[in-house]
Amino acid sequence: MTKTTSFQMDIRPLFTQRDIQGMSKAFNLGSYDDVKKHAGAIYDRIRGIGGAVMPPPPPRGEGPWQQSRIELFAKWMADGFQP
């Protein structure tokens, strides 16, 4: 049996303070409700769809996510956005 992915345990830790600060004008990456509401757009951007890949590469950011992180985010969505 596979473990259900949750925002608090699995997704929230993926966003650095720098990520949260960088996106604060649009929405709060530290907020379950905001990330759930914008999950589709976030998923596209971490894959580089619809604009520049996020997070941006240094020096502006910490660089694109590894594929395993992208897959974890997709699993969270598929698991029904568990808090």
C-alpha positions in Angstrom: 0.0 0.0 0.0 1.3 3.4 -1.0 1.4 6.4 1.4 -0.9 9.2 0.7 0.9 12.5 -0.1 0.0 15.4 2.1 0.6 19.2 1.9 2.0 19.5 5.4 4.4 16.6 5.3 5.4 16.4 1.7 4.6 19.5 -0.3 5.1 22.5 2.0 8.8 21.5 2.7 9.5 21.6 -1.1 9.0 25.4 -1.1 11.9 27.4 0.3 11.5 30.7 2.1 13.0 32.3 -1.0 10.3 30.6 -3.2 7.5 31.8 -0.8 8.9 35.4 -0.8 9.3 35.4 -4.6 5.7 34.5 -5.2 4.2 36.5 -2.4 2.7 39.1 -4.7 0.7 36.4 -6.6 -0.2 33.9 -3.8 1.3 32.2 -0.7 3.3 29.0 -1.4 3.2 28.4 2.4 -0.6 28.2 2.4 -2.4 25.0 1.8 -5.4 26.8 0.4 -3.4 29.0 -2.0 -1.3 26.1 -3.3 -4.4 23.9 -3.8 -6.1 26.7 -5.6 -3.2 27.4 -7.9 -1.9 23.8 -8.1 -2.4 23.4 -11.9 -0.5 26.6 -12.6 2.3 25.7 -10.2 2.5 22.2 -11.7 2.9 23.8 -15.2 5.6 26.2 -14.1 7.7 23.7 -12.2 7.8 21.8 -15.5 8.5 25.0 -17.5 5.1 25.1 -19.2 3.4 28.5 -19.7 6.5 30.6 -18.9 10.0 30.3 -17.4 10.6 27.3 -15.2 10.2 27.9 -11.5 12.0 28.2 -9.3 14.4 30.2 -11.4 18.0 29.3 -11.7 20.6 31.1 -9.5 21.2 33.9 -8.7 17.4 34.7 -8.7 16.4 31.3 -7.3 17.5 27.9 -6.3 17.0 26.3 -9.7 14.4 24.0 -11.2 13.1 21.1 -9.2 14.4 17.6 -9.7 12.0 15.2 -11.5 11.3 13.4 -8.2 9.9 16.6 -6.6 7.7 17.3 -9.7 6.4 13.7 -9.5 5.7 14.2 -5.7 3.7 17.3 -6.5 1.7 15.5 -9.2 1.0 12.6 -6.7 -0.3 15.1 -4.2 -2.8 16.4 -6.8 -3.7 12.8 -7.8 -4.2 11.9 -4.1 -6.8 14.6 -3.8 -4.8 17.5 -2.4 -4.6 16.1 1.1 -3.8 18.7 3.8 
